[in-house]
Amino acid sequence: MTFSNETFAKRLKAMRAEKGLDQKQLAELSGVTLSSIVGYEAGRNTPGLDQAYRLADALGCTLDVLSGRVDISGVKA
Protein backbone atom coordinates (compact mmCIF):
# COMPACT_ATOMS: atom_id res chain seq x y z
CA MET A 1 0.00 0.00 0.00
CA THR A 2 1.35 3.43 -0.89
CA PHE A 3 0.76 6.68 0.97
CA SER A 4 -2.06 8.79 -0.47
CA ASN A 5 -2.36 12.52 0.26
CA GLU A 6 -6.05 12.25 -0.60
CA THR A 7 -6.69 9.53 1.98
CA PHE A 8 -4.62 11.30 4.62
CA ALA A 9 -6.50 14.54 3.96
CA LYS A 10 -9.91 12.88 4.31
CA ARG A 11 -8.93 10.95 7.43
CA LEU A 12 -7.34 13.97 9.11
CA LYS A 13 -10.43 16.07 8.53
CA ALA A 14 -12.78 13.26 9.65
CA MET A 15 -10.84 12.52 12.83
CA ARG A 16 -10.58 16.23 13.66
CA ALA A 17 -14.35 16.65 13.19
CA GLU A 18 -15.04 13.54 15.26
CA LYS A 19 -13.09 15.09 18.13
CA GLY A 20 -15.01 18.36 17.74
CA LEU A 21 -11.89 20.38 16.95
CA ASP A 22 -11.39 23.16 14.47
CA GLN A 23 -8.11 23.46 12.60
CA LYS A 24 -6.74 26.09 14.97
CA GLN A 25 -7.44 23.91 18.01
CA LEU A 26 -5.72 20.94 16.36
CA ALA A 27 -2.73 23.15 15.58
CA GLU A 28 -2.49 24.18 19.23
CA LEU A 29 -2.84 20.60 20.51
CA SER A 30 -0.38 19.09 18.06
CA GLY A 31 2.23 21.82 17.71
CA VAL A 32 1.79 21.66 13.93
CA THR A 33 1.22 25.02 12.28
CA LEU A 34 -2.27 26.00 11.21
CA SER A 35 -1.09 26.60 7.64
CA SER A 36 0.35 23.07 7.52
CA ILE A 37 -2.93 21.55 8.72
CA VAL A 38 -4.85 23.54 6.11
CA GLY A 39 -2.49 22.22 3.42
CA TYR A 40 -2.71 18.62 4.65
CA GLU A 41 -6.51 18.68 4.74
CA ALA A 42 -6.61 20.15 1.24
CA GLY A 43 -4.30 17.37 0.02
CA ARG A 44 -1.75 19.93 -1.23
CA ASN A 45 1.00 19.02 1.22
CA THR A 46 2.41 15.80 2.62
CA PRO A 47 3.28 15.77 6.32
CA GLY A 48 6.69 14.71 7.52
CA LEU A 49 6.80 11.79 9.90
CA ASP A 50 7.20 14.06 12.94
CA GLN A 51 4.15 16.13 12.01
CA ALA A 52 2.11 13.03 11.23
CA TYR A 53 2.90 11.53 14.64
CA ARG A 54 2.03 14.81 16.37
CA LEU A 55 -1.33 14.93 14.59
CA ALA A 56 -2.10 11.30 15.38
CA ASP A 57 -1.22 11.81 19.05
CA ALA A 58 -3.36 14.95 19.27
CA LEU A 59 -6.29 13.07 17.71
CA GLY A 60 -5.84 9.97 19.86
CA CYS A 61 -5.35 7.65 16.90
CA THR A 62 -2.52 5.89 15.09
CA LEU A 63 -0.72 6.72 11.87
CA ASP A 64 -2.27 3.56 10.43
CA VAL A 65 -5.69 5.18 10.85
CA LEU A 66 -4.63 8.54 9.39
CA SER A 67 -2.86 6.93 6.44
CA GLY A 68 -5.74 4.60 5.60
CA ARG A 69 -3.93 1.35 6.40
CA VAL A 70 -6.55 0.67 9.06
CA ASP A 71 -10.19 1.69 8.88
CA ILE A 72 -11.31 4.43 11.25
CA SER A 73 -13.21 1.81 13.24
CA GLY A 74 -9.90 -0.04 13.77
CA VAL A 75 -10.51 -2.77 11.20
CA LYS A 76 -7.67 -3.41 8.74
CA ALA A 77 -8.46 -1.74 5.41
Biopython code that builds the backbone (N, CA, C, O; Angstrom):
import numpy as np
from Bio.PDB.StructureBuilder import StructureBuilder

atoms = [
    (1, "MET", "N", (0.848, -1.173, 0.000)),
    (1, "MET", "CA", (0.000, 0.000, 0.000)),
    (1, "MET", "C", (0.896, 1.239, 0.000)),
    (1, "MET", "O", (1.862, 1.310, 0.760)),
    (2, "THR", "N", (0.581, 2.194, -0.836)),
    (2, "THR", "CA", (1.346, 3.430, -0.891)),
    (2, "THR", "C", (0.595, 4.540, -0.161)),
    (2, "THR", "O", (-0.624, 4.490, 0.002)),
    (3, "PHE", "N", (1.358, 5.540, 0.272)),
    (3, "PHE", "CA", (0.759, 6.676, 0.969)),
    (3, "PHE", "C", (-0.017, 7.529, -0.014)),
    (3, "PHE", "O", (0.465, 7.802, -1.113)),
    (4, "SER", "N", (-1.212, 7.951, 0.367)),
    (4, "SER", "CA", (-2.059, 8.794, -0.467)),
    (4, "SER", "C", (-2.381, 10.087, 0.266)),
    (4, "SER", "O", (-2.964, 10.065, 1.351)),
    (5, "ASN", "N", (-2.000, 11.220, -0.331)),
    (5, "ASN", "CA", (-2.363, 12.515, 0.264)),
    (5, "ASN", "C", (-3.869, 12.653, 0.393)),
    (5, "ASN", "O", (-4.370, 13.204, 1.373)),
    (6, "GLU", "N", (-4.593, 12.148, -0.607)),
    (6, "GLU", "CA", (-6.051, 12.255, -0.596)),
    (6, "GLU", "C", (-6.654, 11.517, 0.602)),
    (6, "GLU", "O", (-7.529, 12.046, 1.288)),
    (7, "THR", "N", (-6.185, 10.304, 0.846)),
    (7, "THR", "CA", (-6.685, 9.530, 1.979)),
    (7, "THR", "C", (-6.307, 10.197, 3.288)),
    (7, "THR", "O", (-7.139, 10.319, 4.187)),
    (8, "PHE", "N", (-5.060, 10.631, 3.402)),
    (8, "PHE", "CA", (-4.618, 11.303, 4.623)),
    (8, "PHE", "C", (-5.469, 12.546, 4.875)),
    (8, "PHE", "O", (-5.895, 12.795, 6.003)),
    (9, "ALA", "N", (-5.711, 13.315, 3.835)),
    (9, "ALA", "CA", (-6.504, 14.541, 3.957)),
    (9, "ALA", "C", (-7.908, 14.238, 4.479)),
    (9, "ALA", "O", (-8.394, 14.899, 5.396)),
    (10, "LYS", "N", (-8.548, 13.240, 3.890)),
    (10, "LYS", "CA", (-9.908, 12.875, 4.305)),
    (10, "LYS", "C", (-9.933, 12.366, 5.742)),
    (10, "LYS", "O", (-10.805, 12.736, 6.528)),
    (11, "ARG", "N", (-8.969, 11.516, 6.076)),
    (11, "ARG", "CA", (-8.932, 10.953, 7.425)),
    (11, "ARG", "C", (-8.630, 12.022, 8.468)),
    (11, "ARG", "O", (-9.246, 12.039, 9.534)),
    (12, "LEU", "N", (-7.686, 12.914, 8.170)),
    (12, "LEU", "CA", (-7.340, 13.965, 9.108)),
    (12, "LEU", "C", (-8.555, 14.838, 9.401)),
    (12, "LEU", "O", (-8.842, 15.152, 10.556)),
    (13, "LYS", "N", (-9.254, 15.221, 8.357)),
    (13, "LYS", "CA", (-10.434, 16.068, 8.525)),
    (13, "LYS", "C", (-11.530, 15.324, 9.298)),
    (13, "LYS", "O", (-12.173, 15.901, 10.175)),
    (14, "ALA", "N", (-11.739, 14.053, 8.975)),
    (14, "ALA", "CA", (-12.779, 13.258, 9.651)),
    (14, "ALA", "C", (-12.456, 13.061, 11.129)),
    (14, "ALA", "O", (-13.334, 13.201, 11.981)),
    (15, "MET", "N", (-11.216, 12.741, 11.433)),
    (15, "MET", "CA", (-10.839, 12.523, 12.827)),
    (15, "MET", "C", (-10.907, 13.830, 13.624)),
    (15, "MET", "O", (-11.312, 13.835, 14.787)),
    (16, "ARG", "N", (-10.511, 14.926, 12.995)),
    (16, "ARG", "CA", (-10.585, 16.226, 13.657)),
    (16, "ARG", "C", (-12.044, 16.571, 13.974)),
    (16, "ARG", "O", (-12.357, 17.008, 15.082)),
    (17, "ALA", "N", (-12.930, 16.370, 12.995)),
    (17, "ALA", "CA", (-14.353, 16.652, 13.187)),
    (17, "ALA", "C", (-14.949, 15.748, 14.266)),
    (17, "ALA", "O", (-15.758, 16.188, 15.082)),
    (18, "GLU", "N", (-14.540, 14.490, 14.257)),
    (18, "GLU", "CA", (-15.041, 13.538, 15.256)),
    (18, "GLU", "C", (-14.682, 13.985, 16.673)),
    (18, "GLU", "O", (-15.445, 13.762, 17.613)),
    (19, "LYS", "N", (-13.529, 14.610, 16.817)),
    (19, "LYS", "CA", (-13.086, 15.092, 18.128)),
    (19, "LYS", "C", (-13.657, 16.470, 18.465)),
    (19, "LYS", "O", (-13.436, 16.987, 19.560)),
    (20, "GLY", "N", (-14.393, 17.064, 17.516)),
    (20, "GLY", "CA", (-15.010, 18.360, 17.743)),
    (20, "GLY", "C", (-14.017, 19.519, 17.747)),
    (20, "GLY", "O", (-14.232, 20.529, 18.417)),
    (21, "LEU", "N", (-12.940, 19.366, 17.003)),
    (21, "LEU", "CA", (-11.893, 20.385, 16.954)),
    (21, "LEU", "C", (-11.941, 21.157, 15.650)),
    (21, "LEU", "O", (-12.273, 20.603, 14.602)),
    (22, "ASP", "N", (-11.608, 22.435, 15.716)),
    (22, "ASP", "CA", (-11.390, 23.158, 14.471)),
    (22, "ASP", "C", (-9.890, 23.084, 14.159)),
    (22, "ASP", "O", (-9.110, 22.580, 14.967)),
    (23, "GLN", "N", (-9.499, 23.577, 13.014)),
    (23, "GLN", "CA", (-8.108, 23.462, 12.595)),
    (23, "GLN", "C", (-7.159, 24.183, 13.552)),
    (23, "GLN", "O", (-6.064, 23.696, 13.834)),
    (24, "LYS", "N", (-7.579, 25.328, 14.041)),
    (24, "LYS", "CA", (-6.736, 26.090, 14.972)),
    (24, "LYS", "C", (-6.514, 25.317, 16.270)),
    (24, "LYS", "O", (-5.402, 25.290, 16.797)),
    (25, "GLN", "N", (-7.563, 24.695, 16.779)),
    (25, "GLN", "CA", (-7.438, 23.913, 18.007)),
    (25, "GLN", "C", (-6.495, 22.730, 17.804)),
    (25, "GLN", "O", (-5.680, 22.423, 18.674)),
    (26, "LEU", "N", (-6.610, 22.064, 16.647)),
    (26, "LEU", "CA", (-5.717, 20.943, 16.359)),
    (26, "LEU", "C", (-4.274, 21.431, 16.262)),
    (26, "LEU", "O", (-3.356, 20.755, 16.726)),
    (27, "ALA", "N", (-4.077, 22.581, 15.671)),
    (27, "ALA", "CA", (-2.731, 23.149, 15.576)),
    (27, "ALA", "C", (-2.149, 23.373, 16.973)),
    (27, "ALA", "O", (-0.988, 23.051, 17.227)),
    (28, "GLU", "N", (-2.955, 23.921, 17.868)),
    (28, "GLU", "CA", (-2.493, 24.183, 19.230)),
    (28, "GLU", "C", (-2.190, 22.893, 19.982)),
    (28, "GLU", "O", (-1.196, 22.816, 20.704)),
    (29, "LEU", "N", (-3.035, 21.882, 19.821)),
    (29, "LEU", "CA", (-2.836, 20.602, 20.508)),
    (29, "LEU", "C", (-1.632, 19.833, 19.982)),
    (29, "LEU", "O", (-0.923, 19.177, 20.745)),
    (30, "SER", "N", (-1.407, 19.916, 18.693)),
    (30, "SER", "CA", (-0.377, 19.089, 18.057)),
    (30, "SER", "C", (0.980, 19.779, 17.937)),
    (30, "SER", "O", (2.010, 19.114, 17.828)),
    (31, "GLY", "N", (0.979, 21.112, 17.956)),
    (31, "GLY", "CA", (2.229, 21.822, 17.715)),
    (31, "GLY", "C", (2.582, 21.904, 16.239)),
    (31, "GLY", "O", (3.696, 22.286, 15.883)),
    (32, "VAL", "N", (1.637, 21.546, 15.383)),
    (32, "VAL", "CA", (1.794, 21.663, 13.935)),
    (32, "VAL", "C", (1.137, 22.978, 13.524)),
    (32, "VAL", "O", (0.067, 23.317, 14.029)),
    (33, "THR", "N", (1.759, 23.713, 12.625)),
    (33, "THR", "CA", (1.215, 25.024, 12.278)),
    (33, "THR", "C", (-0.157, 24.914, 11.615)),
    (33, "THR", "O", (-0.472, 23.929, 10.947)),
    (34, "LEU", "N", (-0.945, 25.940, 11.820)),
    (34, "LEU", "CA", (-2.274, 25.999, 11.210)),
    (34, "LEU", "C", (-2.172, 25.919, 9.695)),
    (34, "LEU", "O", (-2.954, 25.211, 9.061)),
    (35, "SER", "N", (-1.223, 26.631, 9.107)),
    (35, "SER", "CA", (-1.090, 26.600, 7.644)),
    (35, "SER", "C", (-0.741, 25.205, 7.142)),
    (35, "SER", "O", (-1.173, 24.814, 6.057)),
    (36, "SER", "N", (0.036, 24.449, 7.914)),
    (36, "SER", "CA", (0.353, 23.072, 7.517)),
    (36, "SER", "C", (-0.902, 22.205, 7.546)),
    (36, "SER", "O", (-1.144, 21.428, 6.623)),
    (37, "ILE", "N", (-1.698, 22.338, 8.604)),
    (37, "ILE", "CA", (-2.927, 21.548, 8.719)),
    (37, "ILE", "C", (-3.873, 21.866, 7.576)),
    (37, "ILE", "O", (-4.482, 20.962, 7.003)),
    (38, "VAL", "N", (-4.003, 23.138, 7.240)),
    (38, "VAL", "CA", (-4.848, 23.536, 6.105)),
    (38, "VAL", "C", (-4.357, 22.853, 4.830)),
    (38, "VAL", "O", (-5.160, 22.331, 4.057)),
    (39, "GLY", "N", (-3.062, 22.856, 4.612)),
    (39, "GLY", "CA", (-2.489, 22.216, 3.422)),
    (39, "GLY", "C", (-2.676, 20.713, 3.417)),
    (39, "GLY", "O", (-2.963, 20.128, 2.372)),
    (40, "TYR", "N", (-2.517, 20.077, 4.573)),
    (40, "TYR", "CA", (-2.706, 18.623, 4.653)),
    (40, "TYR", "C", (-4.155, 18.251, 4.363)),
    (40, "TYR", "O", (-4.421, 17.305, 3.622)),
    (41, "GLU", "N", (-5.091, 18.997, 4.947)),
    (41, "GLU", "CA", (-6.506, 18.681, 4.744)),
    (41, "GLU", "C", (-6.957, 18.958, 3.316)),
    (41, "GLU", "O", (-7.913, 18.347, 2.838)),
    (42, "ALA", "N", (-6.285, 19.862, 2.638)),
    (42, "ALA", "CA", (-6.609, 20.151, 1.242)),
    (42, "ALA", "C", (-5.913, 19.160, 0.299)),
    (42, "ALA", "O", (-6.188, 19.145, -0.900)),
    (43, "GLY", "N", (-5.022, 18.343, 0.838)),
    (43, "GLY", "CA", (-4.299, 17.374, 0.022)),
    (43, "GLY", "C", (-3.177, 18.002, -0.792)),
    (43, "GLY", "O", (-2.635, 17.360, -1.692)),
    (44, "ARG", "N", (-2.820, 19.245, -0.490)),
    (44, "ARG", "CA", (-1.753, 19.934, -1.230)),
    (44, "ARG", "C", (-0.374, 19.594, -0.701)),
    (44, "ARG", "O", (0.605, 19.620, -1.448)),
    (45, "ASN", "N", (-0.289, 19.275, 0.584)),
    (45, "ASN", "CA", (0.999, 19.020, 1.225)),
    (45, "ASN", "C", (1.017, 17.644, 1.865)),
    (45, "ASN", "O", (-0.021, 17.106, 2.250)),
    (46, "THR", "N", (2.210, 17.086, 1.970)),
    (46, "THR", "CA", (2.412, 15.800, 2.624)),
    (46, "THR", "C", (3.139, 16.043, 3.938)),
    (46, "THR", "O", (4.181, 16.697, 3.948)),
    (47, "PRO", "N", (2.613, 15.533, 5.041)),
    (47, "PRO", "CA", (3.282, 15.766, 6.324)),
    (47, "PRO", "C", (4.556, 14.939, 6.435)),
    (47, "PRO", "O", (4.651, 13.833, 5.901)),
    (48, "GLY", "N", (5.524, 15.499, 7.137)),
    (48, "GLY", "CA", (6.687, 14.712, 7.518)),
    (48, "GLY", "C", (6.276, 13.750, 8.618)),
    (48, "GLY", "O", (5.198, 13.881, 9.198)),
    (49, "LEU", "N", (7.122, 12.800, 8.899)),
    (49, "LEU", "CA", (6.802, 11.793, 9.904)),
    (49, "LEU", "C", (6.556, 12.424, 11.277)),
    (49, "LEU", "O", (5.630, 12.026, 11.984)),
    (50, "ASP", "N", (7.376, 13.398, 11.653)),
    (50, "ASP", "CA", (7.204, 14.058, 12.945)),
    (50, "ASP", "C", (5.835, 14.727, 13.044)),
    (50, "ASP", "O", (5.140, 14.582, 14.049)),
    (51, "GLN", "N", (5.450, 15.460, 11.995)),
    (51, "GLN", "CA", (4.147, 16.131, 12.005)),
    (51, "GLN", "C", (3.005, 15.120, 12.025)),
    (51, "GLN", "O", (2.006, 15.316, 12.716)),
    (52, "ALA", "N", (3.157, 14.048, 11.271)),
    (52, "ALA", "CA", (2.106, 13.029, 11.228)),
    (52, "ALA", "C", (1.908, 12.385, 12.602)),
    (52, "ALA", "O", (0.775, 12.163, 13.030)),
    (53, "TYR", "N", (3.006, 12.089, 13.284)),
    (53, "TYR", "CA", (2.897, 11.531, 14.639)),
    (53, "TYR", "C", (2.255, 12.523, 15.600)),
    (53, "TYR", "O", (1.438, 12.134, 16.435)),
    (54, "ARG", "N", (2.614, 13.796, 15.492)),
    (54, "ARG", "CA", (2.029, 14.807, 16.369)),
    (54, "ARG", "C", (0.522, 14.905, 16.154)),
    (54, "ARG", "O", (-0.241, 15.015, 17.114)),
    (55, "LEU", "N", (0.098, 14.865, 14.902)),
    (55, "LEU", "CA", (-1.331, 14.930, 14.592)),
    (55, "LEU", "C", (-2.064, 13.700, 15.119)),
    (55, "LEU", "O", (-3.133, 13.815, 15.719)),
    (56, "ALA", "N", (-1.484, 12.531, 14.892)),
    (56, "ALA", "CA", (-2.104, 11.296, 15.376)),
    (56, "ALA", "C", (-2.232, 11.324, 16.898)),
    (56, "ALA", "O", (-3.281, 10.977, 17.440)),
    (57, "ASP", "N", (-1.169, 11.735, 17.585)),
    (57, "ASP", "CA", (-1.218, 11.807, 19.051)),
    (57, "ASP", "C", (-2.296, 12.778, 19.521)),
    (57, "ASP", "O", (-3.050, 12.474, 20.445)),
    (58, "ALA", "N", (-2.369, 13.943, 18.887)),
    (58, "ALA", "CA", (-3.358, 14.946, 19.269)),
    (58, "ALA", "C", (-4.785, 14.446, 19.039)),
    (58, "ALA", "O", (-5.706, 14.829, 19.760)),
    (59, "LEU", "N", (-4.961, 13.596, 18.040)),
    (59, "LEU", "CA", (-6.289, 13.072, 17.712)),
    (59, "LEU", "C", (-6.598, 11.756, 18.425)),
    (59, "LEU", "O", (-7.714, 11.243, 18.335)),
    (60, "GLY", "N", (-5.613, 11.215, 19.130)),
    (60, "GLY", "CA", (-5.836, 9.966, 19.861)),
    (60, "GLY", "C", (-5.997, 8.771, 18.944)),
    (60, "GLY", "O", (-6.758, 7.851, 19.241)),
    (61, "CYS", "N", (-5.280, 8.783, 17.828)),
    (61, "CYS", "CA", (-5.348, 7.652, 16.898)),
    (61, "CYS", "C", (-3.927, 7.283, 16.466)),
    (61, "CYS", "O", (-2.953, 7.869, 16.938)),
    (62, "THR", "N", (-3.824, 6.327, 15.583)),
    (62, "THR", "CA", (-2.523, 5.894, 15.088)),
    (62, "THR", "C", (-2.282, 6.420, 13.673)),
    (62, "THR", "O", (-3.205, 6.872, 12.996)),
    (63, "LEU", "N", (-1.035, 6.351, 13.249)),
    (63, "LEU", "CA", (-0.720, 6.715, 11.869)),
    (63, "LEU", "C", (-1.387, 5.752, 10.889)),
    (63, "LEU", "O", (-1.723, 6.139, 9.769)),
    (64, "ASP", "N", (-1.577, 4.511, 11.301)),
    (64, "ASP", "CA", (-2.273, 3.559, 10.431)),
    (64, "ASP", "C", (-3.678, 4.051, 10.110)),
    (64, "ASP", "O", (-4.145, 3.892, 8.982)),
    (65, "VAL", "N", (-4.349, 4.641, 11.078)),
    (65, "VAL", "CA", (-5.691, 5.178, 10.849)),
    (65, "VAL", "C", (-5.618, 6.387, 9.921)),
    (65, "VAL", "O", (-6.365, 6.462, 8.945)),
    (66, "LEU", "N", (-4.724, 7.337, 10.216)),
    (66, "LEU", "CA", (-4.631, 8.540, 9.386)),
    (66, "LEU", "C", (-4.198, 8.243, 7.958)),
    (66, "LEU", "O", (-4.627, 8.922, 7.025)),
    (67, "SER", "N", (-3.362, 7.244, 7.784)),
    (67, "SER", "CA", (-2.862, 6.933, 6.437)),
    (67, "SER", "C", (-3.808, 6.042, 5.640)),
    (67, "SER", "O", (-3.637, 5.881, 4.432)),
    (68, "GLY", "N", (-4.792, 5.467, 6.301)),
    (68, "GLY", "CA", (-5.737, 4.600, 5.605)),
    (68, "GLY", "C", (-5.378, 3.132, 5.627)),
    (68, "GLY", "O", (-6.080, 2.318, 5.028)),
    (69, "ARG", "N", (-4.297, 2.774, 6.307)),
    (69, "ARG", "CA", (-3.929, 1.352, 6.400)),
    (69, "ARG", "C", (-4.927, 0.574, 7.246)),
    (69, "ARG", "O", (-5.128, -0.624, 7.048)),
    (70, "VAL", "N", (-5.544, 1.269, 8.186)),
    (70, "VAL", "CA", (-6.550, 0.669, 9.058)),
    (70, "VAL", "C", (-7.783, 1.554, 8.984)),
    (70, "VAL", "O", (-7.671, 2.779, 8.978)),
    (71, "ASP", "N", (-8.951, 0.943, 8.928)),
    (71, "ASP", "CA", (-10.188, 1.689, 8.883)),
    (71, "ASP", "C", (-10.346, 2.499, 10.156)),
    (71, "ASP", "O", (-9.776, 2.153, 11.191)),
    (72, "ILE", "N", (-11.109, 3.564, 10.088)),
    (72, "ILE", "CA", (-11.311, 4.431, 11.245)),
    (72, "ILE", "C", (-11.867, 3.644, 12.423)),
    (72, "ILE", "O", (-11.568, 3.974, 13.570)),
    (73, "SER", "N", (-12.656, 2.628, 12.176)),
    (73, "SER", "CA", (-13.212, 1.814, 13.244)),
    (73, "SER", "C", (-12.170, 0.871, 13.855)),
    (73, "SER", "O", (-12.445, 0.201, 14.851)),
    (74, "GLY", "N", (-10.962, 0.820, 13.252)),
    (74, "GLY", "CA", (-9.901, -0.038, 13.768)),
    (74, "GLY", "C", (-9.750, -1.338, 12.995)),
    (74, "GLY", "O", (-8.871, -2.141, 13.307)),
    (75, "VAL", "N", (-10.581, -1.556, 12.005)),
    (75, "VAL", "CA", (-10.514, -2.771, 11.200)),
    (75, "VAL", "C", (-9.528, -2.542, 10.056)),
    (75, "VAL", "O", (-9.547, -1.494, 9.410)),
    (76, "LYS", "N", (-8.675, -3.519, 9.814)),
    (76, "LYS", "CA", (-7.670, -3.411, 8.741)),
    (76, "LYS", "C", (-8.358, -3.145, 7.415)),
    (76, "LYS", "O", (-9.309, -3.832, 7.044)),
    (77, "ALA", "N", (-7.865, -2.138, 6.707)),
    (77, "ALA", "CA", (-8.463, -1.745, 5.413)),
    (77, "ALA", "C", (-7.994, -2.645, 4.290)),
    (77, "ALA", "O", (-8.396, -2.458, 3.141)),
]
sb = StructureBuilder()
sb.init_structure("model")
sb.init_model(0)
sb.init_chain("A")
sb.init_seg("    ")
for serial, (resi, resn, name, xyz) in enumerate(atoms, 1):
    if name == "N":
        sb.init_residue(resn, " ", resi, " ")
    sb.init_atom(name, np.array(xyz, "f"), 0.0, 1.0, " ", f" {name:<3s}", serial, name[0])
structure = sb.get_structure()
